[in-house]
Structure formats: structure tokens, C-alpha cells
Amino acid sequence: MKKIGKKAFIFGIGKLVIFVLVLILLFFLIKNSWNINDAFNSLLTLLRIK
């Protein structure tokens, strides 16, 4: 691949990862009655960061 193609591929994968994390966060927000703290705690627990 050319350098421009590699950059586009990396940025595309990055956007996809961010989009998936936003969807998961939205799911947890709806599940926790729009409580932001509980949603972030659930997301961090899912990612095993907390």
C-alpha cells in the first residue's frame, strides 16, 4: 500500500473504534437511565480498566 492508503486505513480503523465505543456508551447511558457516572463505570468495567 502507498503511504496515503496506510494513513487512510489507520484513520478509518480509529474512527470505527471510536464509533463502537460511543455506541456502547450510549447503550449504557440508556440502561442506567441517563446517569453518566454509572454509564462510565459500566463502560470501564466492561473494558476492564476499573
C-alpha positions as MATLAB code, in Angstrom:
seq = 'MKKIGKKAFIFGIGKLVIFVLVLILLFFLIKNSWNINDAFNSLLTLLRIK';
ca = [
       0.000    0.000    0.000;
       1.058    3.562   -0.527;
       1.641    5.851    2.447;
      -1.598    7.752    1.833;
      -3.511    4.477    1.729;
      -1.962    3.331    5.018;
      -2.851    6.631    6.721;
      -6.409    6.444    5.435;
      -6.698    2.840    6.639;
      -5.360    3.699   10.116;
      -7.650    6.720   10.462;
     -10.596    4.611    9.247;
      -9.902    1.956   11.877;
      -9.540    4.693   14.530;
     -12.890    6.208   13.579;
     -14.507    2.764   13.697;
     -13.145    2.089   17.197;
     -14.360    5.481   18.454;
     -17.783    4.884   16.864;
     -18.125    1.483   18.556;
     -17.121    2.947   21.955;
     -19.702    5.722   21.554;
     -22.406    3.163   20.733;
     -21.508    1.088   23.790;
     -21.536    4.220   25.971;
     -24.943    5.178   24.567;
     -26.242    1.691   25.392;
     -25.015    2.023   28.984;
     -26.495    5.533   29.250;
     -29.908    4.227   28.233;
     -29.547    1.179   30.503;
     -28.636    3.353   33.524;
     -31.428    5.904   32.978;
     -29.053    8.523   31.516;
     -26.847    8.541   34.619;
     -23.449    9.492   33.220;
     -21.362    8.299   36.176;
     -22.927    4.838   36.200;
     -22.592    4.584   32.424;
     -18.864    5.411   32.514;
     -18.338    2.983   35.398;
     -20.090    0.235   33.431;
     -18.028    1.017   30.336;
     -14.766    0.997   32.292;
     -15.742   -2.274   33.942;
     -16.518   -3.765   30.528;
     -13.094   -2.662   29.238;
     -11.506   -3.953   32.480;
      -9.827   -0.622   33.176;
     -11.506   -0.228   36.538;
];
